[in-house]
Amino acid sequence: MNRPNMIPCASCGVRNNILSRQQEKEFTCYNCGEDLQKAIEKYDKLNKTFDEKSEHSSSPERIDAPTLNQEKYPALRTISGIYNFLAWIMGLGALVAVFYGMSLLDRYGTKEFGIAIIMISLIGGFIGVVSLLAISEGIRLFVNIAKDVNKLKRNRHQ
């Protein structure tokens, strides 16, 4: 429990700095000479009962931080999964286009068209798959960074 530097005297009410007197083990009021130990104990007792009450209260403004097991940012994780799924679909589409272009190579008059389809699907498919996977991993990376920062912040305050 954190105690403030200034504690009011139980007799006269004058605030006394207890940190400066703690080294000398002198806990008397500089105004009236009364023992400040009673005021310190009274302050600690009041704060202890206040802390116990606040722990058991269910006030609406008290929000518990999510634990490490709970998933934070579920929408971003879903979007990342969608980008990952789209990357796989694009890769399969490019593969189908390559096979279609290869089938056009044996036909008369469609050889140039088949080569163009193969080249476009290989280059476009590669760029599209890599881009979508990079976006998906970037979203996951930022979510993990936020999770790690929250964990560090929680460990720092404990």
Residue pairs with C-beta under 8 A, 6 or more apart in sequence:
1 44
1 47
1 48
1 51
3 18
3 40
3 43
3 44
3 47
5 17
5 18
5 19
6 15
6 16
6 17
6 18
7 15
7 16
7 18
7 36
7 39
7 40
7 43
8 14
8 15
8 16
8 39
9 15
9 16
9 29
9 31
9 32
9 34
9 36
9 39
10 34
10 36
10 38
10 39
10 42
11 29
11 32
11 34
12 29
12 31
12 32
12 34
14 29
14 30
14 31
14 32
16 29
16 30
16 31
16 36
16 39
18 27
18 36
18 40
21 27
21 28
21 36
27 35
27 36
27 37
27 40
28 34
28 35
28 36
29 35
29 36
65 150
65 154
66 72
68 147
68 151
71 77
72 143
72 146
72 147
72 150
73 143
73 146
76 139
76 142
76 143
77 139
77 140
77 143
79 139
80 136
80 137
80 139
80 140
80 143
81 136
83 132
83 133
83 135
83 136
83 139
84 132
84 133
84 136
86 132
87 128
87 129
87 132
87 133
87 136
90 125
90 128
90 129
90 132
91 125
91 129
93 121
93 125
94 121
94 122
94 124
94 125
94 126
94 128
94 129
95 121
95 125
97 117
97 118
97 120
97 121
97 125
98 117
98 118
98 121
98 122
98 125
100 117
101 113
101 114
101 115
101 116
101 117
101 118
101 121
102 114
102 118
103 114
104 110
104 111
104 113
104 114
104 117
105 111
105 114
105 115
107 114
